[in-house]
Structure formats: structure tokens, C-alpha cells
């Protein structure tokens, strides 16, 4: 994660980059500490998931692995942007920082790295990660994050 952080700090204004990195680190630590199926990201998780399933049924069902491995091209295509714009608007009055930029892992089974990270809005992050958690797609990442945490603890001892 350190290499990714340095690259992000070079590309974006420091205050903005630091906030994105902190959010990514926090989520990775949560993945290591809490089984994804038991994780709650917001008080609106059920509504976020329900609307995500309605707006993006194929992705929400992980059809062709679309949720396991996010295709940045389809997400950011003209059609994808329009569909997401409508979805994002649903949460402008209920989810704080719904439109704030956030980093997400494109492959749910891997850590945050330069090649496995893309920039999206916070509500997109919530929708994708809540669905990944409920479908068990973050279980491998949970094991990886747990191992990293244990290794850090062993170094401190």
C-alpha cells in the first residue's frame, strides 16, 4: 500500500490524496478485522444495496465476474456514467460525502495497489463493497488483510 500512497500523493492535491488514502487504509483494516459478511459500512446499507441491485442487476449478481473484477472502462463509459449519475443522485440527501472521491480495489481478492485501484465516488464504493461483502467476494481479501495485520503485530513484538 505504501507504493500506491506515494503515487497518489504525486497525482492529486495532498489534502485530497491523504483523505483518499486514509479511507482506503481504514477499509483495508476493517476487512482484516471483521468478516465481510458481518460488516456494516453505513446505516443505509440495505437501501444502498437494494437500489444498486435495481440499477445494476448484472453487476450486483456478479454476472461474468463484473463485481469481482470491476471494468473501469464500462464504469466510466458514457452509458456507465449516466447510469451511475442517476444512482448517485438518489443518495445526495441521505449519505454524507456521497459524492466525495474514494479509492476502490478493482479486483476484490487483492490488496490496494497501483494496478488494482481506481477512483470512484463514495456512494459507488459503498454500493460495490456492500454487495461484494454480502456475496462473499471479499472473503479472500479478508484473509489477506488478516495475515498482513498479524505480520505487523509480530514485528512489533
N, CA, C and O of each residue as an XYZ file, in Angstrom:
628
protein
N       0.821     -1.194      0.000
C       0.000      0.000      0.000
C       0.867      1.261      0.000
O       0.422      2.309     -0.469
N       2.086      1.179      0.513
C       2.954      2.359      0.577
C       3.272      2.917     -0.807
O       3.238      4.132     -0.999
N       3.581      2.050     -1.776
C       3.895      2.500     -3.127
C       2.704      3.235     -3.713
O       2.852      4.306     -4.302
N       1.519      2.653     -3.548
C       0.314      3.287     -4.061
C       0.130      4.666     -3.445
O      -0.221      5.615     -4.147
N       0.362      4.787     -2.150
C       0.180      6.066     -1.469
C       1.099      7.128     -2.044
O       0.678      8.265     -2.257
N       2.349      6.770     -2.297
C       3.305      7.734     -2.858
C       2.853      8.204     -4.231
O       2.964      9.388     -4.547
N       2.345      7.286     -5.051
C       1.873      7.645     -6.387
C       0.663      8.570     -6.321
O       0.565      9.528     -7.087
N      -0.237      8.288     -5.421
C      -1.432      9.119     -5.277
C      -1.054     10.517     -4.819
O      -1.600     11.505     -5.311
N      -0.133     10.602     -3.890
C       0.303     11.908     -3.397
C       0.927     12.746     -4.505
O       0.838     13.973     -4.478
N       1.564     12.091     -5.488
C       2.165     12.811     -6.614
C       1.103     13.325     -7.581
O       1.276     14.383     -8.186
N       0.009     12.586     -7.730
C      -1.010     12.912     -8.735
C      -2.057     13.918     -8.279
O      -2.546     14.703     -9.091
N      -2.407     13.912     -7.009
C      -3.516     14.715     -6.529
C      -3.070     15.701     -5.468
O      -2.009     15.526     -4.869
N      -3.864     16.735     -5.227
C      -3.528     17.677     -4.154
C      -3.363     16.917     -2.833
O      -4.162     16.031     -2.528
N      -2.337     17.254     -2.053
C      -2.025     16.485     -0.836
C      -3.197     16.253      0.109
O      -3.397     15.127      0.565
N      -3.969     17.279      0.414
C      -5.070     17.106      1.367
C      -6.098     16.097      0.858
O      -6.589     15.255      1.609
N      -6.409     16.199     -0.420
C      -7.366     15.289     -1.046
C      -6.801     13.868     -1.073
O      -7.490     12.912     -0.718
N      -5.547     13.740     -1.494
C      -4.908     12.425     -1.586
C      -4.828     11.753     -0.223
O      -5.093     10.557     -0.100
N      -4.465     12.512      0.795
C      -4.349     11.948      2.140
C      -5.690     11.399      2.605
O      -5.749     10.321      3.197
N      -6.759     12.127      2.341
C      -8.087     11.663      2.761
C      -8.469     10.362      2.045
O      -9.024      9.452      2.661
N      -8.172     10.278      0.756
C      -8.456      9.045     -0.001
C      -7.647      7.876      0.545
O      -8.171      6.774      0.711
N      -6.385      8.115      0.821
C      -5.512      7.060      1.342
C      -5.972      6.611      2.719
O      -6.005      5.415      3.009
N      -6.325      7.564      3.564
C      -6.806      7.213      4.908
C      -8.055      6.345      4.835
O      -8.190      5.380      5.588
N      -8.969      6.685      3.930
C     -10.187      5.899      3.777
C      -9.848      4.491      3.300
O     -10.414      3.518      3.799
N      -8.930      4.368      2.338
C      -8.530      3.052      1.827
C      -7.879      2.220      2.933
O      -8.179      1.036      3.082
N      -6.996      2.839      3.701
C      -6.343      2.125      4.813
C      -7.362      1.679      5.855
O      -7.295      0.559      6.361
N      -8.296      2.555      6.168
C      -9.329      2.220      7.150
C     -10.149      1.029      6.678
O     -10.413      0.106      7.448
N     -10.552      1.051      5.414
C     -11.356     -0.054      4.901
C     -10.549     -1.353      4.882
O     -11.073     -2.410      5.232
N      -9.290     -1.280      4.480
C      -8.456     -2.484      4.456
C      -8.313     -3.052      5.867
O      -8.371     -4.266      6.061
N      -8.126     -2.177      6.845
C      -8.034     -2.630      8.238
C      -9.346     -3.263      8.704
O      -9.337     -4.265      9.419
N     -10.472     -2.676      8.296
C     -11.777     -3.266      8.624
C     -11.916     -4.655      8.002
O     -12.398     -5.590      8.641
N     -11.486     -4.772      6.750
C     -11.558     -6.076      6.081
C     -10.758     -7.127      6.840
O     -11.145     -8.295      6.875
N      -9.654     -6.725      7.442
C      -8.850     -7.666      8.202
C      -9.431     -7.997      9.558
O      -9.182     -9.073     10.099
N     -10.204     -7.081     10.108
C     -10.711     -7.241     11.472
C     -12.096     -7.867     11.554
O     -12.411     -8.553     12.526
N     -12.919     -7.637     10.550
C     -14.321     -8.065     10.602
C     -14.626     -8.952      9.395
O     -14.299     -8.580      8.268
N     -15.238    -10.101      9.603
C     -15.653    -10.905      8.447
C     -16.579    -10.061      7.556
O     -17.538     -9.470      8.051
N     -16.301    -10.003      6.261
C     -17.089     -9.144      5.376
C     -18.599     -9.347      5.469
O     -19.356     -8.384      5.342
N     -19.044    -10.567      5.685
C     -20.487    -10.827      5.757
C     -21.133    -10.153      6.966
O     -22.349     -9.960      6.989
N     -20.344     -9.800      7.956
C     -20.868     -9.153      9.167
C     -20.629     -7.639      9.177
O     -21.037     -6.951     10.113
N     -19.971     -7.126      8.139
C     -19.592     -5.719      8.096
C     -20.765     -4.824      7.716
O     -21.549     -5.148      6.823
N     -20.870     -3.699      8.406
C     -21.870     -2.677      8.093
C     -21.098     -1.388      7.820
O     -20.377     -0.899      8.691
N     -21.246     -0.838      6.621
C     -20.488      0.352      6.246
C     -21.214      1.650      6.562
O     -20.585      2.660      6.877
N     -22.554      1.620      6.475
C     -23.356      2.813      6.777
C     -24.660      2.357      7.427
O     -24.967      1.166      7.473
N     -25.409      3.320      7.920
C     -26.731      2.959      8.445
C     -27.736      2.756      7.310
O     -28.882      2.377      7.549
N     -27.300      3.010      6.077
C     -28.171      2.884      4.899
C     -27.790      1.696      4.015
O     -28.198      1.643      2.855
N     -27.023      0.749      4.536
C     -26.526     -0.369      3.717
C     -27.620     -1.086      2.931
O     -27.454     -1.347      1.740
N     -28.723     -1.404      3.577
C     -29.785     -2.158      2.895
C     -30.380     -1.365      1.736
O     -30.631     -1.922      0.667
N     -30.606     -0.077      1.939
C     -31.156      0.774      0.873
C     -30.146      0.933     -0.262
O     -30.513      0.860     -1.435
N     -28.882      1.148      0.080
C     -27.829      1.284     -0.931
C     -27.766      0.020     -1.781
O     -27.685      0.095     -3.007
N     -27.802     -1.136     -1.132
C     -27.741     -2.410     -1.845
C     -28.980     -2.623     -2.714
O     -28.864     -3.025     -3.872
N     -30.149     -2.361     -2.169
C     -31.403     -2.556     -2.913
C     -31.409     -1.711     -4.195
O     -31.759     -2.205     -5.267
N     -31.025     -0.455     -4.078
C     -31.005      0.432     -5.249
C     -29.914      0.018     -6.241
O     -30.097      0.134     -7.453
N     -28.788     -0.461     -5.728
C     -27.702     -0.943     -6.585
C     -28.167     -2.159     -7.388
O     -27.908     -2.256     -8.588
N     -28.850     -3.076     -6.722
C     -29.354     -4.269     -7.402
C     -30.381     -3.909     -8.472
O     -30.444     -4.550     -9.521
N     -31.185     -2.880     -8.203
C     -32.184     -2.453     -9.186
C     -31.535     -1.732    -10.371
O     -31.930     -1.941    -11.518
N     -30.548     -0.890    -10.096
C     -29.916     -0.089    -11.147
C     -28.893     -0.877    -11.961
O     -28.722     -0.631    -13.155
N     -28.217     -1.819    -11.317
C     -27.136     -2.569    -11.961
C     -27.276     -4.067    -11.663
O     -26.412     -4.651    -11.009
N     -28.361     -4.688    -12.138
C     -28.630     -6.081    -11.762
C     -27.528     -7.067    -12.155
O     -27.209     -7.965    -11.376
N     -26.947     -6.922    -13.328
C     -25.900     -7.860    -13.756
C     -24.658     -7.719    -12.880
O     -24.081     -8.717    -12.448
N     -24.255     -6.497    -12.623
C     -23.079     -6.274    -11.783
C     -23.349     -6.753    -10.359
O     -22.501     -7.406     -9.752
N     -24.519     -6.431     -9.829
C     -24.869     -6.811     -8.455
C     -24.941     -8.326     -8.281
O     -24.745     -8.833     -7.177
N     -25.219     -9.046     -9.357
C     -25.262    -10.511     -9.311
C     -23.897    -11.123     -9.644
O     -23.748    -12.344     -9.687
N     -22.907    -10.258     -9.879
C     -21.550    -10.677    -10.255
C     -21.555    -11.476    -11.553
O     -20.743    -12.382    -11.739
N     -22.489    -11.129    -12.458
C     -22.564    -11.807    -13.755
C     -21.247    -11.594    -14.501
O     -20.758    -10.470    -14.612
N     -20.690    -12.676    -15.004
C     -19.406    -12.652    -15.710
C     -18.288    -12.043    -14.863
O     -17.321    -11.505    -15.403
N     -18.419    -12.126    -13.544
C     -17.385    -11.610    -12.641
C     -17.296    -10.098    -12.585
O     -16.274     -9.550    -12.173
N     -18.372     -9.409    -13.000
C     -18.353     -7.948    -13.102
C     -18.165     -7.228    -11.771
O     -17.684     -6.096    -11.743
N     -18.536     -7.867    -10.683
C     -18.360     -7.260     -9.362
C     -17.027     -7.689     -8.748
O     -16.381     -6.920     -8.037
N     -16.635     -8.911     -9.031
C     -15.339     -9.423     -8.551
C     -14.198     -8.585     -9.121
O     -13.282     -8.190     -8.400
N     -14.267     -8.321    -10.429
C     -13.254     -7.516    -11.122
C     -13.966     -6.392    -11.862
O     -14.606     -6.617    -12.889
N     -13.849     -5.208    -11.343
C     -14.536     -4.059    -11.932
C     -13.810     -3.610    -13.192
O     -12.590     -3.447    -13.201
N     -14.583     -3.415    -14.254
C     -14.042     -2.914    -15.513
C     -14.187     -1.394    -15.526
O     -15.289     -0.862    -15.666
N     -13.067     -0.712    -15.381
C     -13.089      0.750    -15.324
C     -13.679      1.350    -16.595
O     -14.370      2.367    -16.537
N     -13.415      0.734    -17.730
C     -13.932      1.236    -18.995
C     -15.450      1.279    -19.038
O     -16.029      2.270    -19.482
N     -16.103      0.213    -18.580
C     -17.571      0.202    -18.607
C     -18.149      1.135    -17.551
O     -19.200      1.740    -17.764
N     -17.477      1.253    -16.427
C     -17.943      2.155    -15.372
C     -17.874      3.611    -15.828
O     -18.737      4.422    -15.489
N     -16.838      3.930    -16.600
C     -16.601      5.317    -16.982
C     -16.973      5.619    -18.432
O     -16.657      6.692    -18.945
N     -17.644      4.675    -19.090
C     -18.154      4.929    -20.437
C     -19.300      5.936    -20.340
O     -19.800      6.192    -19.245
N     -19.715      6.502    -21.453
C     -20.820      7.470    -21.441
C     -22.077      6.838    -20.842
O     -22.763      7.457    -20.029
N     -22.370      5.613    -21.245
C     -23.551      4.904    -20.732
C     -23.404      4.609    -19.235
O     -24.343      4.792    -18.461
N     -22.232      4.157    -18.849
C     -21.968      3.862    -17.440
C     -22.056      5.101    -16.569
O     -22.640      5.073    -15.486
N     -21.467      6.194    -17.053
C     -21.504      7.450    -16.289
C     -22.933      7.919    -16.068
O     -23.280      8.372    -14.977
N     -23.757      7.811    -17.095
C     -25.152      8.257    -16.974
C     -25.921      7.398    -15.977
O     -26.665      7.922    -15.149
N     -25.746      6.093    -16.051
C     -26.428      5.192    -15.107
C     -25.979      5.476    -13.679
O     -26.799      5.527    -12.763
N     -24.674      5.659    -13.491
C     -24.169      5.948    -12.144
C     -24.623      7.323    -11.661
O     -24.903      7.502    -10.476
N     -24.696      8.292    -12.568
C     -25.140      9.639    -12.179
C     -26.546      9.570    -11.565
O     -26.821     10.205    -10.547
N     -27.420      8.797    -12.193
C     -28.787      8.632    -11.671
C     -28.766      7.940    -10.311
O     -29.495      8.331     -9.399
N     -27.939      6.923    -10.179
C     -27.838      6.192     -8.912
C     -27.295      7.101     -7.804
O     -27.847      7.148     -6.705
N     -26.235      7.803     -8.095
C     -25.590      8.678     -7.106
C     -26.564      9.720     -6.583
O     -26.589     10.023     -5.390
N     -27.364     10.264     -7.488
C     -28.324     11.315     -7.118
C     -29.325     10.837     -6.063
O     -29.823     11.642     -5.276
N     -29.620      9.554     -6.042
C     -30.575      9.005     -5.068
C     -30.133      9.226     -3.622
O     -30.964      9.236     -2.714
N     -28.837      9.403     -3.407
C     -28.307      9.442     -2.043
C     -27.752     10.798     -1.624
O     -27.116     10.911     -0.576
N     -27.990     11.834     -2.442
C     -27.397     13.128     -2.128
C     -27.890     13.725     -0.816
O     -27.185     14.534     -0.212
N     -29.070     13.349     -0.364
C     -29.569     13.917      0.898
C     -29.505     12.935      2.071
O     -29.835     13.301      3.199
N     -29.085     11.692      1.814
C     -29.084     10.713      2.912
C     -27.701     10.217      3.322
O     -27.505      9.850      4.481
N     -26.739     10.198      2.404
C     -25.405      9.676      2.713
C     -24.397     10.819      2.676
O     -24.208     11.457      1.640
N     -23.751     11.073      3.815
C     -22.778     12.165      3.856
C     -21.569     11.811      2.985
O     -21.172     10.649      2.892
N     -21.007     12.812      2.363
C     -19.856     12.646      1.464
C     -20.136     11.655      0.335
O     -19.217     11.013     -0.173
N     -21.410     11.531     -0.058
C     -21.813     10.564     -1.087
C     -21.040     10.751     -2.392
O     -20.801      9.784     -3.117
N     -20.653     11.981     -2.690
C     -20.017     12.308     -3.956
C     -18.516     12.554     -3.811
O     -17.864     12.977     -4.766
N     -17.964     12.292     -2.622
C     -16.537     12.504     -2.407
C     -15.742     11.403     -3.104
O     -16.171     10.249     -3.138
N     -14.603     11.753     -3.650
C     -13.758     10.782     -4.327
C     -13.170      9.759     -3.370
O     -12.769     10.095     -2.256
N     -13.122      8.511     -3.813
C     -12.680      7.392     -2.991
C     -11.942      6.384     -3.869
O     -12.194      6.295     -5.071
N     -11.054      5.646     -3.276
C     -10.344      4.585     -3.991
C     -11.038      3.251     -3.756
O     -11.518      2.970     -2.658
N     -11.083      2.440     -4.798
C     -11.637      1.091     -4.670
C     -10.685      0.104     -5.335
O      -9.994      0.441     -6.296
N     -10.661     -1.105     -4.816
C      -9.878     -2.179     -5.419
C     -10.664     -2.717     -6.614
O     -11.832     -3.080     -6.469
N     -10.051     -2.773     -7.772
C     -10.775     -3.277     -8.939
C     -10.990     -4.786     -8.845
O     -12.009     -5.290     -9.316
N     -10.051     -5.509     -8.247
C     -10.195     -6.949     -8.022
C     -10.426     -7.163     -6.533
O      -9.563     -6.847     -5.714
N     -11.572     -7.693     -6.189
C     -11.960     -7.849     -4.783
C     -11.041     -8.775     -3.999
O     -10.996     -8.690     -2.772
N     -10.314     -9.648     -4.664
C      -9.473    -10.623     -3.964
C      -8.089    -10.086     -3.621
O      -7.299    -10.780     -2.981
N      -7.785     -8.856     -4.042
C      -6.435     -8.323     -3.866
C      -6.419     -7.051     -3.025
O      -7.448     -6.416     -2.795
N      -5.211     -6.703     -2.575
C      -4.955     -5.503     -1.780
C      -5.033     -4.258     -2.677
O      -5.102     -4.357     -3.902
N      -5.020     -3.105     -2.041
C      -4.896     -1.845     -2.760
C      -3.478     -1.745     -3.312
O      -2.516     -1.741     -2.544
N      -3.339     -1.665     -4.629
C      -2.059     -1.434     -5.293
C      -2.321     -0.457     -6.431
O      -3.471     -0.143     -6.736
N      -1.260      0.018     -7.053
C      -1.434      0.946     -8.168
C      -2.284      0.328     -9.278
O      -3.171      0.986     -9.821
N      -2.015     -0.929     -9.615
C      -2.739     -1.595    -10.707
C      -4.127     -2.068    -10.296
O      -4.963     -2.343    -11.156
N      -4.380     -2.164     -9.014
C      -5.662     -2.697     -8.536
C      -6.524     -1.618     -7.887
O      -7.361     -1.915     -7.035
N      -6.320     -0.385     -8.286
C      -7.053      0.712     -7.659
C      -7.612      1.644     -8.717
O      -6.953      1.948     -9.712
N      -8.825      2.088     -8.489
C      -9.397      3.132     -9.332
C     -10.148      4.123     -8.453
O     -10.447      3.842     -7.292
N     -10.439      5.261     -9.009
C     -11.053      6.363     -8.302
C     -12.539      6.418     -8.649
O     -12.904      6.464     -9.824
N     -13.399      6.413     -7.623
C     -14.847      6.499     -7.816
C     -15.437      7.371     -6.711
O     -14.707      7.871     -5.855
N     -16.753      7.553     -6.729
C     -17.401      8.320     -5.660
C     -17.652      7.422     -4.447
O     -17.659      6.196     -4.557
N     -17.853      8.041     -3.314
C     -18.071      7.300     -2.067
C     -19.303      6.397     -2.161
O     -19.264      5.262     -1.686
N     -20.397      6.877     -2.764
C     -21.606      6.054     -2.833
C     -21.393      4.858     -3.770
O     -21.952      3.787     -3.536
N     -20.597      5.030     -4.822
C     -20.256      3.888     -5.671
C     -19.456      2.867     -4.858
O     -19.703      1.664     -4.941
N     -18.503      3.357     -4.079
C     -17.704      2.488     -3.214
C     -18.612      1.702     -2.277
O     -18.495      0.482     -2.167
N     -19.522      2.411     -1.601
C     -20.426      1.724     -0.675
C     -21.242      0.659     -1.393
O     -21.341     -0.473     -0.917
N     -21.828      1.010     -2.535
C     -22.675      0.060     -3.265
C     -21.892     -1.193     -3.647
O     -22.343     -2.314     -3.414
N     -20.736     -0.992     -4.227
C     -19.928     -2.120     -4.694
C     -19.427     -2.961     -3.528
O     -19.523     -4.188     -3.562
N     -18.895     -2.312     -2.498
C     -18.322     -3.071     -1.379
C     -19.394     -3.743     -0.516
O     -19.173     -4.849     -0.022
N     -20.527     -3.112     -0.329
C     -21.619     -3.763      0.416
C     -22.044     -5.027     -0.322
O     -22.228     -6.081      0.287
N     -22.197     -4.914     -1.632
C     -22.605     -6.074     -2.427
C     -21.517     -7.149     -2.420
O     -21.817     -8.333     -2.265
N     -20.268     -6.746     -2.586
C     -19.169     -7.718     -2.519
C     -19.182     -8.452     -1.174
O     -19.020     -9.671     -1.121
N     -19.375     -7.705     -0.104
C     -19.385     -8.316      1.231
C     -20.519     -9.316      1.377
O     -20.322    -10.407      1.912
N     -21.694     -8.956      0.909
C     -22.859     -9.839      1.050
C     -22.744    -11.096      0.188
O     -23.282    -12.147      0.536
N     -22.037    -10.979     -0.943
C     -21.867    -12.134     -1.836
C     -20.644    -12.983     -1.487
O     -20.414    -14.024     -2.103
N     -19.866    -12.545     -0.512
C     -18.667    -13.290     -0.122
C     -17.462    -13.034     -1.012
O     -16.475    -13.766     -0.938
N     -17.527    -12.011     -1.851
C     -16.435    -11.734     -2.783
C     -15.213    -11.110     -2.108
O     -14.128    -11.094     -2.690
N     -15.377    -10.601     -0.897
C     -14.251    -10.023     -0.161
C     -13.637    -10.999      0.840
O     -12.778    -10.609      1.631
N     -14.060    -12.243      0.816
C     -13.542    -13.214      1.783
C     -12.038    -13.456      1.628
O     -11.330    -13.578      2.628
N     -11.542    -13.527      0.392
C     -10.101    -13.703      0.181
C      -9.331    -12.475      0.657
O      -8.269    -12.607      1.266
N      -9.853    -11.291      0.386
C      -9.207    -10.059      0.854
C      -9.193    -10.017      2.377
O      -8.226     -9.550      2.978
N     -10.253    -10.498      2.995
C     -10.319    -10.562      4.460
C      -9.167    -11.410      4.995
O      -8.486    -11.010      5.940
N      -8.950    -12.569      4.399
C      -7.854    -13.443      4.840
C      -6.493    -12.783      4.615
O      -5.610    -12.863      5.469
N      -6.330    -12.138      3.472
C      -5.078    -11.443      3.161
C      -4.825    -10.306      4.149
O      -3.715    -10.169      4.663
N      -5.836     -9.501      4.414
C      -5.700     -8.376      5.348
C      -5.417     -8.875      6.766
O      -4.640     -8.262      7.498
N      -6.049     -9.989      7.151
C      -5.786    -10.581      8.474
C      -4.329    -11.014      8.604
O      -3.697    -10.790      9.636
N      -3.802    -11.633      7.555
C      -2.398    -12.073      7.564
C      -1.460    -10.871      7.663
O      -0.479    -10.907      8.406
N      -1.760     -9.806      6.916
C      -0.930     -8.594      6.976
C      -0.951     -8.001      8.378
O       0.086     -7.587      8.897
N      -2.116     -7.960      8.984
C      -2.245     -7.415     10.332
C      -1.445     -8.259     11.321
O      -0.740     -7.718     12.173
N      -1.552     -9.577     11.210
C      -0.811    -10.474     12.108
C       0.698    -10.297     11.931
O       1.445    -10.317     12.910
N       1.144    -10.124     10.694
C       2.573     -9.914     10.435
C       3.054     -8.604     11.061
O       4.148     -8.546     11.622
N       2.236     -7.557     10.963
C       2.588     -6.271     11.592
C       2.680     -6.424     13.103
O       3.594     -5.889     13.730
N       1.745     -7.146     13.682
C       1.755     -7.357     15.132
C       2.983     -8.158     15.557
O       3.569     -7.882     16.604
N       3.372     -9.137     14.762
C       4.543     -9.959     15.079
C       5.823     -9.122     15.052
O       6.723     -9.335     15.864
N       5.903     -8.167     14.115
C       7.075     -7.286     14.038
C       7.175     -6.388     15.264
O       8.275     -6.079     15.724
N       6.040     -5.975     15.788
C       6.015     -5.091     16.963
C       6.441     -5.820     18.233
O       6.933     -5.204     19.179
N       6.249     -7.130     18.244
C       6.550     -7.922     19.455
C       8.026     -8.151     19.644
O       8.432     -8.795     20.611
